[in-house]
Amino acid sequence: MLAAHYEQTALRAHGPASEEALHWIEVRADLAMMAGDPVRSCRAWLMVASARLSAGQAVDAPAVEAAVDRAHHQWGQIKDAAPARDLGPALAELRGRVPGRRQGALENVLRQLQQLQTQA
């Protein structure tokens, strides 16, 4: 995939938390969403959010909030309980740090995650 190639090039040239590398991970996340693969998209958005926070970006920075919001949205699109259960704790951890602008986002994740756990 072309986006993965550019991502690897950006990683080598600028480092994993660089805007260049994060841009290509975001492109991959959007492509996965358009391809109907919410698991891959959610995973990529979680990676972007974590990298931005690890690089010292503020929890209320627009790019951080957007990444967590998009991860949350894609997680909600996952139909298979197993990958949703696997990704849920990482999303809940990020939602705890980055509550976003919508009231109750963390509670929503925790409630859905609890429902998924009972389906196991």
N, C-alpha and C positions, 0 to 999 in steps of 0.2 A: 504494500500500500504506500502510496506517495506521501501521505501525511506522516506515517511512521518513519519513513526515510528522513524527512525534514526534521522531525522531532529528534531523531538520533544525531543528526548533524548539529542541531542547536544544543543538544545536551553536551556533546563533545566540545563545541566551541565556546559555550557560554555558561554551562553548569545547569544542574537540575532545577534550581529555583529561579532561573532567568526568565524574563518575560518572553524571550524567544522560544524557549522550551515549553513553557506553560501555554503559550499560544497554540502550539501544535498539538498538545494534549487536549486543549479545548476543541480544536478542529476535529480530532478523533472522536471526542465525546459527542459533538454535534452530528458527525457522520454516522455514528452508532445509533443515535436517536432517529435519524432519518431512515436508517436501514431497519428500524423496528427492533433494535436490540437494547432494551432498557438496562439490562444487567451490565453490559459493556459500557454504556453511557454513564450509568450511575458510578461504576468503578472509576472511570476516568475523572468525573467531576469530583469525587471524593479525593482522588489523588491531587487534583489542582488545588482544592481547598486546603488540604493538609500541607502541601508545599508552600502555599502563600502564607499560611500561619507560621510554619517553621522558619520562613524567611523573615519573619518579624512584622508582617503586615497586620494591621489592626483588625480586630474581630468585626468592626463596623465598616471596614473598607468596602466600597462597592463591589470590587472584583471578588473579594472573599465571600460576601453575602450572596452574590450571584452564583458562585460555584456551589455553595451549600444549598441554596434554593433549587438549583437545577438538579443536583444530586437527589434531593428530597423528592422532586417531581418525578424523576426517572425511577426512583425506588418505588414510588406509588404505582408505576406502570408495570412492574414485574408481576407476571401471572403465576410463576412457579414459586411455591413457598420456600423451597430449599435455598435458592440464591438470595431471596428476600431476607430470610433468617440470617444468612451469612453476612450480608451487607448492613443489616439493621443496626447492630451494635456500633459500628464505625460511624454511621450516620447519626445515631443518638449521641455519641460522644461529641461529634462536631456541632450538632444542634445545641448541646449544652454550652458550648463555647460561643457559638454564633447563632443566637436565637432568631435573627432576622427581623423583619418588620411586621410579619404576621403574628398576631397573638396566638399562642397555643401550638406553635409548630413542634416544639419538643414533646409536648404532651401527645400530639398526634402520632409522632414516631413511636413513642413508648407504648401507646395504646395498640397501634398496629403490630408492633413487635410482640407484645404480649399475646395477641390473637394468633400470630404466626407460631409462637412457642407451643400453644395448645393444640395446634394442628400437627405437631411433630409425631 
